[in-house]
């Protein structure tokens, strides 16, 4: 998965992504595999207006990745849910191949983005960190989408991800984190491909996973290496908001969320820590924290 963090679906959304240093969105093609077993990992779908009639939406697409952290809370990135037209509506799909589902819905409900979105996903309400965007040291790039639990349960079977305890990564420290197994997951596009028109990022819309390795720990960030020679894969466009799991004490912990990285999607995944006081304070009203 090497798609850069968020899909550029509108000029405003694209500008937001670039302002945050190219948020990631897709898993690399190298060292990556499908992830049907990661049933808690989902795609953020949006409908919005793209013409002069804001009364009804006329666009629909998957735009980012994220993770269910309880029965009704989908964790993603704030840059995925801000700077949209006023009539944007957010939905969550836990389908393995959300792009194929959207393609099928477009044929079944031509010209009706709202019906297409409802056919593949469940509508929810986004809540962004009130301090986003913050300084580079902590951009507070985190949000949740609250969903009707009964509708989610009726459509998909999933086990919510396990969040870290307070300062769990900090307590382990770089040496132990370096020997920890890490996995990134998401629906993003692939690494850059050179063509006649310049670089493109193919693929996206299918839930994938790839191994990554620890690089550095900062106050708000975990930096993860995506370099192929080391056996890594990585995140890219459309993987923004998606999970980075660490195996700690024999358990898979949702340690951080994908936010940004290098534009070709080859080197580093910069992820937002979920064990910090700031992240936990934001999450506490929405989910029971360990």
C-alpha positions in Angstrom: 0.0 0.0 0.0 1.8 3.1 -1.1 -1.0 5.5 -1.9 -0.4 8.9 -0.4 -2.6 9.5 2.6 -5.7 11.0 1.3 -7.4 10.8 -2.1 -7.5 14.2 -3.8 -11.2 14.3 -4.6 -11.7 18.1 -4.5 -9.4 21.1 -4.8 -10.1 21.9 -1.2 -9.4 18.4 0.0 -6.3 18.2 -2.1 -5.0 21.5 -0.8 -5.6 20.2 2.8 -3.6 17.0 2.1 -0.7 18.9 0.6 -0.7 21.4 3.4 -0.1 18.5 5.8 2.9 17.3 3.9 1.2 14.8 1.6 -1.0 12.6 3.8 -0.9 9.0 2.8 -3.6 6.9 1.3 -2.7 3.5 -0.2 -0.6 0.4 0.4 2.4 -0.3 -1.7 2.4 -3.0 -4.3 5.7 -4.4 -3.0 5.6 -6.7 0.0 1.9 -6.1 0.4 -1.0 -8.6 0.6 -4.8 -8.4 0.7 -6.2 -8.1 4.3 -9.7 -9.7 4.4 -9.1 -10.7 8.0 -8.7 -7.1 9.1 -12.4 -6.7 9.4 -12.1 -3.7 11.7 -10.3 -1.7 9.0 -12.6 0.4 6.8 -12.8 3.0 4.1 -14.2 6.5 4.6 -16.7 7.3 1.8 -18.0 10.8 1.1 -20.7 12.4 -1.0 -20.5 16.1 -1.9 -21.5 18.8 -4.3 -19.3 19.6 -7.2 -21.6 21.9 -9.3 -23.7 25.0 -8.8 -26.6 23.1 -7.2 -25.7 22.4 -3.6 -29.2 21.0 -2.8 -28.1 17.5 -3.8 -24.7 15.7 -3.9 -23.3 14.9 -7.3 -20.0 13.2 -6.4 -19.3 10.0 -4.4 -15.9 8.3 -3.7 -13.9 6.6 -1.0 -11.4 9.2 0.3 -9.4 7.7 3.2 -9.0 4.8 5.5 -9.7 4.2 9.2 -10.4 1.7 11.9 -13.4 0.7 14.1 -12.4 1.2 17.7 -15.7 0.1 19.2 -19.1 -0.8 17.9 -20.0 2.6 16.6 -16.7 4.7 16.4 -14.5 4.9 13.3 -11.1 6.4 13.9 -9.5 8.4 11.0 -7.5 11.6 10.3 -8.9 15.1 10.6 -7.5 16.1 7.3 -9.8 13.5 5.8 -12.9 15.1 7.3 -12.2 18.9 7.0 -12.3 21.5 4.2 -15.2 20.0 2.3 -18.3 21.6 0.8 -21.0 22.3 3.3 -23.2 19.5 2.1 -20.6 16.7 2.5 -21.8 13.5 4.0 -19.5 10.8 5.4 -20.1 7.1 5.3 -18.0 4.1 6.4 -17.6 0.8 4.5 -15.9 -2.3 5.9 -16.0 -4.1 2.5 -12.8 -5.7 1.4 -13.1 -4.1 -2.1 -14.9 -0.8 -1.7 -14.0 0.4 -5.2 -15.7 -2.6 -6.8 -18.7 -2.0 -4.5 -18.9 1.6 -5.6 -18.6 0.6 -9.3 -21.5 -1.8 -8.9 -23.6 0.7 -7.1 -23.0 3.3 -9.8 -24.5 0.9 -12.4 -27.4 0.1 -10.1 -28.1 3.8 -9.1 -26.8 5.9 -12.0 -26.7 9.6 -11.3 -27.6 9.1 -7.6 -24.5 9.4 -5.4 -26.5 9.3 -2.1 -28.0 6.0 -3.1 -24.6 4.7 -4.3 -23.0 5.6 -0.9 -25.9 4.0 1.1 -25.6 0.8 -1.0 -21.9 0.3 0.1 -21.6 2.1 3.4 -23.3 3.4 6.6 -23.7 7.1 7.1 -22.2 8.7 10.2 -21.3 12.0 11.9 -17.7 13.3 11.8 -16.0 14.9 14.8 -12.7 16.6 14.2 -10.1 17.4 16.9 -11.0 21.0 17.8 -7.3 22.0 17.7 -6.7 20.8 14.2 -4.5 21.9 12.5 -2.0 22.3 15.2 1.8 23.0 15.0 4.1 20.6 13.2 5.1 19.0 16.6 1.5 17.9 17.0 -0.9 18.7 14.2 -3.8 17.1 16.2 -4.7 15.3 12.9 -7.3 13.0 14.4 -11.0 12.6 14.0 -13.8 10.0 14.5 -17.0 9.2 12.7 -19.8 8.2 15.0 -22.0 5.5 13.4 -25.3 3.7 14.3 -24.0 0.5 15.9 -27.1 -1.5 14.9 -26.6 -0.7 11.2 -22.9 -1.5 11.3 -23.6 -4.9 13.0 -26.3 -5.7 10.5 -23.9 -5.3 7.6 -20.5 -6.5 8.8 -19.0 -8.7 11.4 -15.9 -7.2 13.0 -13.9 -7.1 16.2 -12.9 -3.5 17.1 -9.2 -2.7 17.3 -7.4 -2.5 20.7 -6.1 1.0 21.5 -2.9 1.5 23.4 -2.7 2.3 27.1 -1.4 5.7 28.2 2.2 6.2 27.1 2.5 2.5 26.1 4.8 3.3 23.2 6.8 5.8 25.3 7.3 3.3 28.1 8.7 0.7 25.6 11.1 3.1 24.1 12.9 3.0 20.8 15.0 -0.1 21.5 12.0 -2.3 22.2 9.9 -0.7 19.5 12.6 -1.5 17.0 12.2 -5.2 17.7 8.4 -5.0 17.6 6.4 -6.3 14.6 4.5 -3.5 12.8 1.8 -3.7 10.1 0.2 -0.9 8.2 -3.3 -1.4 6.6 -5.5 0.7 4.4 -7.3 1.2 1.0 -4.7 3.5 -0.5 -3.0 3.6 -3.9 0.3 2.2 -4.9 3.7 3.9 -5.1 4.5 6.3 -7.9 4.7 5.0 -11.4 6.4 7.1 -14.1 4.5 7.7 -17.3 4.2 10.0 -20.3 2.1 12.4 -18.3 4.3 12.3 -15.2 4.0 10.2 -12.0 0.7 8.5 -11.2 -0.4 6.3 -8.3 -2.4 3.3 -9.6 -4.8 1.1 -7.6 -6.6 1.8 -4.4 -10.0 1.0 -3.0 -9.0 -2.5 -1.8 -8.1 -3.3 1.8 -4.4 -4.3 1.9 -1.7 -4.7 4.5 2.1 -4.5 4.6 5.0 -4.9 7.0 6.8 -1.8 8.2 9.6 -1.3 10.6 10.2 1.2 13.4 12.3 4.2 12.7 11.8 6.9 15.3 9.5 8.0 18.2 8.5 11.6 18.7 6.2 13.2 21.2 3.2 12.9 18.8 4.6 10.8 16.0 5.8 7.3 15.2 8.0 7.2 12.0 7.9 3.9 10.2 10.2 2.7 7.4 8.6 1.5 4.2 11.8 0.6 2.3 11.5 -2.4 0.0 15.0 -3.9 0.5 14.3 -4.4 4.2 11.2 -6.4 3.3 8.8 -3.5 4.1 5.8 -2.2 2.3 4.1 1.0 3.3 1.3 3.5 3.0 0.4 5.9 0.2 -2.5 8.2 -1.0 -5.8 7.0 0.5 -4.2 5.3 3.5 -4.6 8.5 5.6 -6.3 7.8 8.9 -5.7 4.0 8.5 -4.1 1.9 11.2 -0.6 1.0 12.1 -0.6 -2.1 14.3 2.2 -3.1 16.7 2.4 -6.5 18.3 2.9 -5.7 22.0 2.8 -8.4 24.7 1.4 -10.8 22.1 -1.5 -8.5 21.2 -2.1 -6.5 18.1 -2.4 -2.9 19.3 -3.6 0.0 17.1 -0.6 2.1 18.0 -0.9 5.0 15.5 -2.7 6.3 12.4 -1.3 7.1 9.0 -1.0 10.8 8.4 1.8 11.7 5.9 5.0 10.6 4.2 7.2 11.1 1.1 5.3 11.9 -2.1 6.4 8.9 -4.1 5.4 6.6 -1.2 8.7 4.7 -0.9 10.5 5.7 2.3 8.6 6.8 5.5 5.2 6.6 6.9 4.6 9.4 9.5 1.9 8.2 11.9 0.0 9.8 14.7 0.5 8.2 18.2 -2.6 7.1 20.0 -1.1 6.7 23.4 -0.4 10.4 24.1 -2.4 12.6 26.5 -3.7 14.7 23.6 -4.9 11.8 21.5 -6.5 10.1 24.5 -8.2 13.3 25.7 -9.8 13.6 22.2 -10.9 10.0 22.1 -12.2 9.7 25.6 -15.7 11.1 24.9 -16.2 8.6 22.1 -14.6 5.3 23.2 -13.7 3.6 26.4 -9.9 3.8 26.7 -7.7 1.0 28.2 
